[in-house]
Amino acid sequence: MEAVANSEPAVAEAPAEESKKRKLNVESNGSSIVLSLEELKKLLEPLSKEQLIALLIDAGSQFSTVADEIRDVASKDPAHRKLFVRGLAWETTSQALRDAFEQYGEIEEGAVITDKTTGKSRGFGFITFKHMDSAQRALKEPSKNIDGRITVCNLASSGSTTTTTDQAQRKLYIGGLSYETSSDTLLAIFSQYGEIEEGAVAYDKNTNKSRGFAFVTFKTLEGARRAMDDPNKNIEGRHVIVKLAAEGQKEKAAAQAAALQVPVAPPVQPGYAAINRNLATYPRTQVVAPQAPTLGFAYTTPGLAYTAPPTYAALSATTQYAATGPQYNPAQYAQYATAFQTQVAPQGGLPTGAGAGAMPYYTGGS
């Protein structure tokens, strides 16, 4: 009985041992199976993007050859490795730019862009890393101090700027600076309000001298607001003004618009056909021809016949003339008539003869 009892546990342990051996054999046989590329493709197709990424991460972390393959494939496109760097000082060289970024990885190419005519820096440059992961490490710290100026970098494929929706509320204008104030001094003062993303004193491209103002962009809205809580600050003995850069741009745009305004011509008065030929013309006043001369007056106009003057003897015989004034005998009338005919003016009388400019010729009268 005791022997039988002792044999039962042995019989029970046998299936467990056999199951374990069978599992090891299956794992051993499975590891030796070589799948074709088509079979691997079919196995991977149903997987989601997240599952595929998880598999590659796991494989890359275990096998360096897989990690190198992933790195080479990801770095084939230069768009993933090329950075745009803006806000450079005018005196920053290509070598200084490369020195600032070589800590993140091997640099394939790096240069400051210069003006073709003057050969001077345009204030920005490009850095191309050999591997994509180096560019990603550099982008974790987009703001860098190069030659005393806070610069900003981003992927060149995303454009020259990486403007966010709240950047207008984070970028400040500082006006009224001393020409001796440096970017280092400016950044030291404003960094107490918050972390600075970008900031520098504006310098003239030709003279490399300060223009008396600067721009500072904070990484957070809170930092910008704290800096504006005291809008009037004193920096190196100068009273400076701090405000949103967007406000200054609006004021500048309004001033430029006012300067470009063209005076508007006054409205055209109706009836001036010389200004607008589509307007109806006013009727002109008709010039009335002069009336025929009366009582011895005639106009020296070519083509008009002169009337014969009546004799004074005949005039004295009419009733209307005879009734007024003293009566003269025919001899006296004849004397006056002869005097007027010979263009001799009687004493106290009117001038005789043809007037200048076709004035009427006085031929008689009393």
C-alpha positions as CSV (number, residue, x, y, z in Angstrom):
1,M,0.0,0.0,0.0
2,E,2.8,2.3,0.8
3,A,4.5,1.6,-2.5
4,V,1.4,2.4,-4.4
5,A,1.0,5.6,-2.5
6,N,4.5,6.6,-3.3
7,S,4.0,5.9,-7.0
8,E,1.0,8.2,-7.5
9,P,2.9,11.5,-7.2
10,A,5.5,10.3,-9.7
11,V,2.7,9.5,-12.1
12,A,1.3,13.0,-11.5
13,E,4.6,14.7,-12.1
14,A,5.2,13.0,-15.4
15,P,2.6,15.0,-17.4
16,A,3.9,18.3,-16.1
17,E,7.5,17.5,-17.1
18,E,6.4,16.3,-20.5
19,S,4.4,19.5,-21.1
20,K,7.5,21.6,-20.2
21,K,9.7,19.7,-22.5
22,R,7.2,19.9,-25.3
23,K,7.0,23.8,-24.8
24,L,10.8,24.0,-25.0
25,N,10.9,22.0,-28.1
26,V,8.2,24.2,-29.7
27,E,10.1,27.4,-28.8
28,S,13.4,25.8,-30.1
29,N,11.8,24.7,-33.3
30,G,10.0,28.1,-33.7
31,S,13.2,30.1,-33.5
32,S,14.7,28.1,-36.3
33,I,11.9,28.9,-38.7
34,V,12.9,31.3,-41.5
35,L,10.0,33.4,-42.8
36,S,10.0,34.8,-46.3
37,L,9.6,38.5,-47.0
38,E,6.1,37.9,-48.3
39,E,5.2,36.0,-45.2
40,L,6.6,38.8,-43.0
41,K,4.7,41.4,-45.0
42,K,1.4,39.5,-44.5
43,L,2.1,39.3,-40.8
44,L,2.7,43.0,-40.5
45,E,-0.1,44.3,-42.7
46,P,-2.9,43.9,-40.1
47,L,-0.9,45.7,-37.5
48,S,-1.7,49.3,-36.6
49,K,0.9,52.1,-36.7
50,E,1.3,52.0,-32.9
51,Q,1.9,48.3,-33.0
52,L,4.6,48.6,-35.7
53,I,6.3,51.4,-33.9
54,A,6.3,49.4,-30.7
55,L,7.9,46.4,-32.5
56,L,10.6,48.6,-34.1
57,I,11.4,50.2,-30.8
58,D,11.7,46.9,-29.1
59,A,13.9,45.5,-31.9
60,G,16.1,48.6,-32.1
61,S,16.7,48.7,-28.4
62,Q,17.8,45.0,-28.4
63,F,19.8,44.9,-31.6
64,S,22.2,47.7,-32.6
65,T,22.0,46.7,-36.3
66,V,18.3,47.3,-36.3
67,A,18.8,50.7,-34.6
68,D,21.3,51.7,-37.2
69,E,19.0,50.7,-40.0
70,I,16.2,52.7,-38.6
71,R,18.5,55.7,-38.2
72,D,19.7,55.5,-41.8
73,V,16.3,55.2,-43.3
74,A,14.9,58.1,-41.2
75,S,17.9,60.3,-42.2
76,K,17.6,59.8,-46.0
77,D,15.4,62.9,-46.4
78,P,17.3,66.1,-45.8
79,A,14.1,67.8,-44.8
80,H,14.2,65.9,-41.5
81,R,17.8,67.1,-40.8
82,K,18.0,70.7,-42.0
83,L,17.4,73.5,-39.6
84,F,16.7,77.2,-40.2
85,V,18.4,79.6,-37.6
86,R,17.2,83.2,-37.4
87,G,18.1,86.2,-35.3
88,L,21.9,85.9,-35.9
89,A,24.1,88.9,-35.1
90,W,25.5,90.6,-38.2
91,E,29.1,89.6,-37.2
92,T,28.3,85.9,-36.6
93,T,30.3,83.7,-39.0
94,S,29.5,80.3,-40.5
95,Q,32.1,78.7,-38.2
96,A,30.5,80.3,-35.1
97,L,27.2,79.0,-36.2
98,R,28.5,75.4,-36.7
99,D,30.3,75.6,-33.3
100,A,27.0,76.4,-31.6
101,F,25.3,73.3,-33.0
102,E,28.0,70.6,-33.1
103,Q,27.2,69.6,-29.5
104,Y,24.0,67.9,-30.9
105,G,25.6,65.7,-33.5
106,E,27.7,65.5,-36.6
107,I,27.1,68.4,-38.9
108,E,27.0,67.8,-42.7
109,E,26.7,71.5,-43.7
110,G,26.3,74.8,-42.0
111,A,26.5,78.4,-43.2
112,V,25.4,82.0,-42.6
113,I,23.5,83.5,-45.6
114,T,25.1,86.7,-46.9
115,D,24.1,89.4,-49.3
116,K,25.4,88.8,-52.8
117,T,26.2,92.4,-53.4
118,T,27.7,93.6,-50.0
119,G,28.8,90.2,-48.7
120,K,27.3,91.0,-45.3
121,S,25.2,88.7,-43.2
122,R,21.5,88.7,-43.7
123,G,20.9,87.6,-40.1
124,F,20.0,84.0,-40.6
125,G,21.6,80.7,-41.6
126,F,21.1,76.9,-42.1
127,I,22.5,73.8,-40.3
128,T,22.2,70.4,-41.9
129,F,23.0,67.4,-39.6
130,K,24.1,64.0,-40.8
131,H,21.4,62.2,-38.9
132,M,17.8,63.1,-38.1
133,D,18.2,62.3,-34.3
134,S,20.8,65.1,-34.1
135,A,18.4,67.6,-35.5
136,Q,15.7,66.4,-33.0
137,R,18.0,67.0,-30.1
138,A,18.8,70.5,-31.3
139,L,15.1,71.3,-31.7
140,K,14.5,70.4,-28.0
141,E,16.4,73.7,-27.2
142,P,15.2,76.0,-30.0
143,S,16.6,79.2,-28.4
144,K,20.3,79.5,-28.3
145,N,22.7,82.3,-27.4
146,I,25.1,82.9,-30.2
147,D,27.5,85.9,-30.1
148,G,25.3,87.6,-27.5
149,R,22.0,87.2,-29.3
150,I,19.2,84.8,-28.6
151,T,18.5,82.9,-31.8
152,V,15.7,80.6,-32.7
153,C,15.9,77.4,-34.8
154,N,13.2,75.3,-36.5
155,L,13.0,72.8,-39.3
156,A,13.7,74.5,-42.6
157,S,10.9,72.6,-44.2
158,S,8.3,74.2,-41.9
159,G,9.2,77.7,-43.2
160,S,11.2,80.6,-41.9
161,T,9.0,81.1,-38.8
162,T,7.2,78.9,-36.4
163,T,4.6,81.4,-35.4
164,T,2.0,80.2,-32.9
165,T,-1.4,81.6,-32.3
166,D,-0.3,83.4,-29.1
167,Q,3.1,84.7,-30.3
168,A,1.6,88.2,-30.9
169,Q,0.9,88.2,-27.1
170,R,4.4,87.1,-26.2
171,K,6.5,89.3,-28.4
172,L,7.4,92.7,-26.9
173,Y,8.9,95.9,-28.3
174,I,11.4,97.8,-26.2
175,G,11.9,101.4,-27.4
176,G,14.2,104.2,-26.2
177,L,17.3,102.1,-25.5
178,S,20.7,103.6,-25.1
179,Y,22.9,103.0,-28.2
180,E,25.4,101.4,-25.8
181,T,23.0,98.8,-24.4
182,S,23.9,95.3,-25.5
183,S,21.8,92.3,-26.1
184,D,23.3,90.6,-23.1
185,T,22.3,93.4,-20.9
186,L,18.8,93.4,-22.3
187,L,18.3,89.7,-21.9
188,A,19.7,89.7,-18.3
189,I,17.1,92.3,-17.4
190,F,14.1,90.7,-19.0
191,S,14.9,87.1,-18.2
192,Q,13.8,87.8,-14.6
193,Y,10.2,87.9,-15.8
194,G,10.3,84.5,-17.5
195,E,12.2,82.2,-20.0
196,I,13.0,84.0,-23.2
197,E,12.5,82.3,-26.5
198,E,14.1,85.0,-28.7
199,G,15.4,88.5,-28.1
200,A,18.0,90.9,-29.3
201,V,18.8,94.6,-29.8
202,A,18.2,95.8,-33.4
203,Y,21.4,96.7,-35.2
204,D,21.9,98.6,-38.4
205,K,23.2,96.3,-41.2
206,N,25.7,98.8,-42.6
207,T,27.1,100.4,-39.5
208,N,26.5,97.5,-37.1
209,K,25.4,100.1,-34.5
210,S,22.4,99.9,-32.3
211,R,19.1,101.4,-33.6
212,G,17.9,102.1,-30.1
213,F,15.2,99.5,-29.8
214,A,14.8,95.7,-29.4
215,F,12.4,92.8,-29.5
216,V,11.9,90.1,-26.8
217,T,9.7,87.1,-27.2
218,F,8.9,85.1,-24.1
219,K,8.1,81.4,-24.1
220,T,4.9,81.9,-22.0
221,L,2.2,84.5,-21.9
222,E,2.8,84.9,-18.1
223,G,6.4,86.1,-18.7
224,A,5.3,88.7,-21.2
225,R,2.6,90.0,-18.9
226,R,4.9,90.3,-16.0
227,A,7.3,92.3,-18.2
228,M,4.5,94.6,-19.2
229,D,3.2,95.1,-15.7
230,D,5.9,97.9,-15.4
231,P,5.8,99.3,-19.0
232,N,8.2,102.2,-18.1
233,K,11.6,100.9,-17.2
234,N,15.0,102.5,-16.7
235,I,17.8,100.7,-18.4
236,E,21.3,102.1,-18.2
237,G,20.0,105.6,-17.4
238,R,17.5,105.6,-20.2
239,H,13.7,105.7,-19.8
240,V,12.5,102.9,-22.1
241,I,9.0,101.9,-23.2
242,V,7.7,98.3,-23.2
243,K,4.6,97.3,-25.2
244,L,3.4,94.5,-27.5
245,A,5.2,94.5,-30.8
246,A,1.9,94.0,-32.6
247,E,0.7,97.5,-31.3
248,G,3.8,99.1,-32.7
249,Q,3.2,97.5,-36.1
250,K,-0.3,98.8,-36.2
251,E,0.8,102.3,-35.4
252,K,3.5,102.1,-38.1
253,A,1.0,100.8,-40.7
254,A,-1.4,103.7,-39.8
255,A,1.3,106.3,-40.3
256,Q,2.3,104.8,-43.6
257,A,-1.3,104.8,-44.8
258,A,-1.7,108.4,-43.9
259,A,1.5,109.4,-45.8
260,L,0.3,107.6,-48.9
261,Q,-3.1,109.2,-49.1
262,V,-3.7,111.0,-52.4
263,P,-5.6,114.3,-52.4
264,V,-9.1,113.8,-53.9
265,A,-10.0,116.2,-56.7
266,P,-13.0,118.5,-56.0
267,P,-16.3,117.5,-57.6
268,V,-16.8,118.8,-61.1
269,Q,-19.4,121.5,-61.3
270,P,-22.2,120.7,-63.7
271,G,-22.1,122.4,-67.0
272,Y,-18.3,122.4,-67.5
273,A,-18.0,120.4,-70.7
274,A,-14.3,121.1,-70.9
275,I,-13.8,119.0,-67.7
276,N,-16.4,116.3,-68.5
277,R,-17.5,116.1,-72.0
278,N,-20.4,113.8,-71.1
279,L,-22.1,116.7,-69.3
280,A,-24.7,118.7,-71.1
281,T,-23.5,122.2,-72.1
282,Y,-25.4,125.3,-71.1
283,P,-27.0,127.4,-73.9
284,R,-24.9,130.4,-74.7
285,T,-26.3,133.9,-74.7
286,Q,-26.9,135.0,-78.2
287,V,-25.2,138.3,-79.2
288,V,-27.8,140.7,-80.6
289,A,-26.7,142.7,-83.6
290,P,-26.5,146.5,-83.0
291,Q,-29.5,148.5,-83.9
292,A,-29.4,150.8,-86.9
293,P,-27.8,154.2,-86.0
294,T,-30.3,157.0,-85.3
295,L,-30.0,160.7,-85.5
296,G,-26.8,161.0,-87.3
297,F,-24.7,158.2,-85.6
298,A,-23.1,155.6,-87.7
299,Y,-20.6,152.7,-86.9
300,T,-17.4,152.4,-88.8
301,T,-18.0,148.8,-89.5
302,P,-16.9,147.5,-92.9
303,G,-19.9,146.8,-95.1
304,L,-22.3,149.1,-93.4
305,A,-23.5,152.1,-95.3
306,Y,-23.3,155.5,-93.6
307,T,-26.6,157.4,-93.4
308,A,-26.7,160.9,-94.9
309,P,-27.1,163.5,-92.1
310,P,-30.2,165.6,-92.1
311,T,-29.9,169.3,-92.7
312,Y,-30.4,171.6,-89.8
313,A,-32.7,173.7,-91.8
314,A,-35.0,170.7,-92.2
315,L,-34.8,169.9,-88.5
316,S,-35.8,173.5,-87.5
317,A,-38.9,173.3,-89.6
318,T,-40.3,170.4,-87.6
319,T,-42.8,171.1,-84.9
320,Q,-41.1,169.2,-82.1
321,Y,-37.8,171.0,-82.5
322,A,-39.4,174.4,-83.2
323,A,-41.3,174.3,-79.9
324,T,-38.2,174.0,-77.7
325,G,-35.5,176.6,-77.1
326,P,-34.8,179.8,-79.1
327,Q,-35.4,179.8,-82.8
328,Y,-32.6,180.3,-85.2
329,N,-32.8,181.4,-88.7
330,P,-31.6,179.1,-91.6
331,A,-28.3,181.0,-91.9
332,Q,-27.3,180.1,-88.4
333,Y,-28.2,176.4,-88.9
334,A,-26.2,176.4,-92.1
335,Q,-23.2,177.8,-90.3
336,Y,-23.3,174.9,-87.7
337,A,-23.9,172.4,-90.3
338,T,-20.8,173.5,-92.3
339,A,-18.7,173.4,-89.1
340,F,-19.8,169.8,-88.3
341,Q,-19.3,168.6,-91.9
342,T,-15.7,169.8,-91.8
343,Q,-15.0,168.0,-88.5
344,V,-14.6,171.2,-86.5
345,A,-16.0,171.0,-83.1
346,P,-17.9,174.0,-81.8
347,Q,-16.7,175.6,-78.6
348,G,-18.0,173.5,-75.7
349,G,-19.3,170.8,-78.1
350,L,-18.5,167.1,-78.5
351,P,-15.4,165.8,-80.4
352,T,-15.9,164.9,-84.0
353,G,-14.4,162.4,-86.4
354,A,-14.2,158.5,-86.4
355,G,-13.2,157.1,-83.0
356,A,-10.5,154.5,-82.4
357,G,-11.5,150.9,-82.4
358,A,-14.6,151.4,-84.6
359,M,-16.3,153.9,-82.3
360,P,-19.3,155.7,-83.7
361,Y,-18.8,158.8,-85.8
362,Y,-20.6,161.8,-84.6
363,T,-22.2,163.4,-87.6
364,G,-24.6,165.9,-86.1
365,G,-26.7,167.0,-83.2
366,S,-27.7,170.0,-81.2
